Amino acid sequence: MAVTIKAKFKCSSEKVSQVPKDDFKDIAFIGRSNVGKSSLVNMLTGNKGLAKVSGTPGKTKLINHFLINDSWYLVDLPGYGYARVSKTARGEFSKLILDYVLKCEKMHFLFVLVDSRLEPQKIDLRFIELLGENGIPFGIIFTKADKLSQAQLNRNVKAYKAHLSEQWEELPPMFISSSEKGTGREEIISFIEEALANC
């Protein structure tokens, strides 16, 4: 049975000091520009118009908080690594992203989205390494799984795991998703509920 989620937009923040000051935990989503983050947010919440989906990479420039079931926040973070944004604006990982991910005490768990069609991207690997160095709890969501055959998908995910295993003794939780088909929704939501129950 599909999980019903009540989601409403709470606020957009230009800096970490503006994020909500309540006791609700943040479950955040991040990834390279155009990885399908807004589509995934909409798929998870069952609300197609919640996060603005754009064909233009780098559209999300703020930290967007969505209140879920009046009990936790789903946080849509700006994408990173979009080449057409100026070097200063991009700074590879912007100050806004780093401040939030490394300093925001509300953040309980971070999902890093990677495009399942691509081989491991240096910028994603650098970001994942940064999380490991700072002890940030995170998982990986492979997006756009519907664009590949099952064999291709399995091969790409296996390659990703092999690459990460060179640096990591224990791999983070991983999920396969397709916003088009709703793949991974139940698993991701169950994981979030469990993570929140254990805090």
Secondary structure, 3 states (H helix, E strand, C coil): CCCCCCEEEEEEECCHHHCCCCCCEEEEEEEECCCCHHHHHHHHHCCCCCCCCCCCCCCCCCEEEEEECCCEEEEECCCECCCCCCHHHHCCCCHHHHHHHHHCCCEEEEEEEEECCCCCCHHHHHHHHHHHHCCCCEEEEEECHHHCCHHHHHHHHHHHHHHHHCCCCCCCCEEECECCCCECHHHHHHHHHHHHHCC
